[in-house]
C-alpha cells in the first residue's frame, strides 16, 4: 500500500522492478523503475530527479490520476465482475 499511498499524495516515486510494482508504476509515466540491488541506478535516478524536478512533478501528477483505478469502489466493482464472469 505504500506505493499507492505515495501516488495519492502526489509524491514522485522511484521504485524497484519487483513483485507487482511494475504493474502499478509505468516507467517515466507515473514514476521511475530501477533494477533491484543496483545502487548506481538508484543514484542515477535520484540525480535525474534533482536535475529535472519538472519531469518528476509530471510523473507525480500522472500517478495521482492513475491511483483512481485502485480505489476501493473500483476494486470491488472489478472483483465482482470477475466473480460473475467465472460463475
Secondary structure by P-SEA (a helix, b strand, c coil): caaaaaaaaccbbbbcccccccccccccccbbbbbcccaaaaaaaaaaaaacaaaaaaaaaaaaaacccccaaaaaaaaaaaaaaac
